[in-house]
C-alpha cells in the first residue's frame, strides 16, 4: 500500500506535458524547403540556363553555310542572316525563319560548306 501511495504521489507531482514547440517546427520546415530549393537550382535550373546561354552564343555566331536543325525538326543550310531572322535552304525550298527557332547547329560549314552541296 505504501508503494502505491508513493507512486500516486509522484504521478500527481508531475507536470502536464508541454505543447510541442511550434517555432522550432516552423524553422525546421523553412530550412528544409530552403535546402530543397538550392538542390533544385543546381540540378534543374542552372544547367538549363547554361545550355540556353550557349545556344544564344551559337545563334549569334551563325553565318552562311552552317547546317542547322530548327525546333520543329527542319534541317537546313543557312543562306543569309539578318537581325531577327535568317534564310535557310532545306531540300529545294528556301525558308525564312526566326533565329529563336534554331535548336541545334550540326555543322559549321561557312562559305566553303555552301559550295560543296
C-alpha positions in Angstrom: 0.0 0.0 0.0 2.8 2.3 0.9 4.4 1.7 -2.5 1.2 2.6 -4.4 0.8 5.7 -2.3 4.2 6.9 -3.2 3.6 6.2 -6.8 0.4 8.1 -6.9 2.1 11.0 -5.1 4.9 11.0 -7.7 2.4 10.9 -10.5 0.5 13.8 -9.0 3.6 15.9 -8.8 4.5 15.5 -12.5 3.7 18.5 -14.6 1.4 18.1 -17.5 3.1 17.5 -20.9 4.1 20.7 -22.7 2.8 21.6 -26.1 5.2 21.0 -28.9 7.4 23.9 -29.9 5.7 25.4 -33.0 8.6 27.9 -33.6 11.1 25.1 -33.8 9.0 23.1 -36.2 8.5 26.2 -38.4 12.2 26.9 -38.6 12.9 23.3 -39.4 10.3 23.4 -42.2 11.7 26.6 -43.7 15.2 25.2 -43.5 14.2 22.0 -45.3 12.4 24.0 -48.0 15.5 26.2 -48.5 17.8 23.2 -48.9 15.3 21.7 -51.3 15.2 24.9 -53.4 19.0 25.1 -53.6 19.2 21.4 -54.7 16.6 22.0 -57.4 18.5 25.1 -58.6 21.7 23.1 -59.0 20.0 20.1 -60.6 17.5 21.7 -62.9 17.6 25.5 -63.4 21.4 26.2 -63.5 22.1 23.6 -66.3 19.2 24.8 -68.4 20.3 28.4 -68.1 23.9 27.4 -69.1 22.5 25.5 -72.2 20.3 28.5 -73.2 23.3 30.9 -73.0 25.4 28.5 -75.1 22.7 28.3 -77.7 22.3 32.1 -77.8 26.0 32.5 -78.4 25.9 29.8 -81.1 23.0 31.5 -82.9 24.7 34.9 -82.7 27.7 33.4 -84.5 25.8 31.8 -87.3 26.9 32.5 -90.8 26.1 31.4 -94.3 26.8 27.7 -94.9 26.2 26.5 -91.4 23.9 23.5 -91.1 21.1 23.8 -88.5 18.1 22.0 -87.1 15.1 24.0 -86.1 12.9 23.4 -83.1 10.3 22.0 -85.4 12.7 19.5 -86.9 13.6 21.2 -90.2 17.2 20.5 -91.3 18.7 23.2 -93.5 21.7 25.2 -94.5 21.9 28.9 -93.6 21.9 31.2 -96.7 21.8 34.6 -95.0 21.5 36.0 -91.5 19.5 39.2 -90.6 18.8 40.9 -87.3 16.0 38.7 -86.1 15.5 36.2 -89.0 17.6 34.0 -91.3 17.1 32.4 -94.7 17.8 28.7 -95.0 17.6 26.2 -97.7 16.0 22.8 -96.9 16.0 20.4 -99.8 14.7 22.6 -102.8 12.9 25.1 -100.6 14.1 28.4 -99.3 12.6 29.4 -95.9 12.9 32.5 -93.8 12.8 31.5 -90.1 13.3 33.3 -86.8 16.7 32.9 -85.1 14.9 31.7 -82.0 13.7 28.7 -83.9 17.2 27.3 -84.2 17.6 24.3 -81.8 21.0 23.0 -82.8 23.9 23.7 -85.2 25.1 20.4 -86.6 27.9 21.6 -88.9 29.9 24.8 -89.1 30.3 24.9 -92.9 30.9 28.5 -93.5 31.1 29.7 -97.1 33.0 26.5 -98.1 30.1 24.3 -97.0 27.7 26.1 -99.4 29.9 25.4 -102.4 30.2 21.6 -101.5 26.4 20.9 -101.8 
